[in-house]
Amino acid sequence: MKKLVRFWNNLPKWVKNRYAITGLVFLVWMLFFDSHDYFTQKELRDELEELEKTRDYYIEEIEITNQDLNNLLTNNKNLERFAREKYLMKKDNEEIFVLVYEED
C-alpha cells in the first residue's frame, strides 16, 4: 500500500487531474475501441481514393466512347470500316477470309 501511495505522490500534478484522466481515457477509446476509430477511417479513406480513381478512369472511357460513337454516326466511311472490322460484315460481291492465329 505504501508503494502505491508513494507512486501516486510522485506522479505529476496534471496526471492526477480528473479531467486529464477523462480526456486520456476518451482519446484512447476513440483511437482504438470506437466503431469510427482511426484505423477504420484510414481504411475507408484509402478505399474512397481507389474508387475515385476508378470513377475517373470510367469517365475518361465514356468520353472516348462518346467521341467514337459521334464519329461513327457522322462519317459513313468510319461506320463501314467499324462494321467490317467488328462484325465481319461484307458487301454482296465480296468474300471475307478470317485468319485465326494459333499459339503453340
matplotlib code that plots the C-alpha trace (Angstrom):
import matplotlib.pyplot as plt

x = [0.0, 2.9, 4.3, 1.0, 0.8, 4.4, 3.7, 0.6, 2.5, 5.4, 3.0, 2.9, 0.0, -1.6, -1.9, -3.8, -6.3, -9.6, -10.2, -6.9, -7.6, -11.1, -9.6, -6.9, -9.5, -11.7, -8.7, -7.7, -11.4, -11.7, -8.4, -8.8, -12.2, -14.9, -16.6, -15.2, -11.7, -8.6, -7.7, -11.2, -11.3, -7.9, -9.1, -12.3, -10.3, -8.0, -11.0, -12.6, -9.4, -9.3, -13.0, -12.4, -9.5, -11.7, -14.5, -12.1, -11.0, -14.5, -15.4, -12.5, -13.5, -17.1, -15.8, -13.7, -16.6, -18.9, -16.4, -16.2, -19.9, -20.2, -17.5, -19.4, -22.7, -21.4, -19.0, -20.2, -16.7, -15.9, -19.2, -18.5, -14.9, -16.2, -18.9, -16.4, -13.8, -16.0, -19.0, -17.4, -20.0, -19.4, -20.8, -22.7, -19.8, -17.1, -15.6, -14.1, -11.3, -10.8, -7.3, -7.1, -3.6, -3.0, -0.2, 1.8]
y = [0.0, 2.3, 1.8, 2.7, 5.9, 6.8, 6.2, 8.4, 11.2, 11.0, 11.5, 15.0, 17.1, 17.1, 13.3, 13.4, 15.8, 14.0, 16.0, 14.9, 11.3, 11.5, 13.1, 10.5, 7.6, 9.3, 9.7, 6.0, 4.9, 7.0, 5.8, 2.1, 0.9, 3.1, 1.9, 5.0, 4.5, 5.9, 2.7, 2.1, 5.7, 5.3, 2.1, 3.9, 6.9, 4.6, 2.8, 6.1, 7.2, 4.0, 4.3, 7.9, 6.8, 4.1, 6.6, 9.0, 6.1, 5.2, 8.9, 9.1, 5.8, 7.1, 10.3, 8.3, 6.0, 9.0, 10.5, 7.2, 7.0, 10.6, 9.8, 6.7, 8.4, 11.4, 9.6, 6.8, 5.6, 5.1, 3.3, 0.9, 0.3, -0.4, -2.8, -4.7, -5.0, -5.7, -7.6, -9.1, -7.5, -7.5, -6.3, -8.6, -9.1, -9.7, -12.7, -12.4, -14.6, -14.7, -15.7, -17.2, -17.4, -20.4, -20.1, -23.1]
z = [0.0, 0.8, -2.7, -4.3, -2.2, -3.0, -6.7, -6.6, -4.8, -7.4, -10.4, -11.9, -10.9, -14.4, -14.3, -11.1, -12.6, -13.2, -16.4, -17.8, -16.9, -18.5, -21.6, -21.9, -21.5, -24.1, -26.5, -26.1, -26.6, -29.8, -31.3, -30.7, -29.5, -31.1, -34.3, -36.0, -34.8, -36.6, -38.4, -39.8, -41.0, -42.7, -44.5, -45.6, -46.9, -48.9, -50.4, -51.3, -53.1, -55.0, -56.0, -57.1, -59.4, -60.8, -61.4, -63.2, -65.4, -66.4, -67.0, -69.5, -71.1, -71.5, -73.1, -75.6, -76.4, -76.9, -79.3, -81.2, -81.4, -82.7, -85.2, -86.4, -86.6, -88.6, -91.0, -93.2, -94.1, -90.4, -89.8, -92.7, -91.5, -88.0, -89.2, -91.3, -88.5, -85.6, -87.0, -90.1, -92.4, -96.2, -99.4, -101.7, -104.2, -101.5, -99.8, -96.3, -95.0, -91.3, -90.2, -86.7, -85.2, -83.0, -80.4, -79.6]

ax = plt.figure().add_subplot(projection="3d")
ax.plot(x, y, z, "-o")
ax.set_aspect("equal")
plt.show()
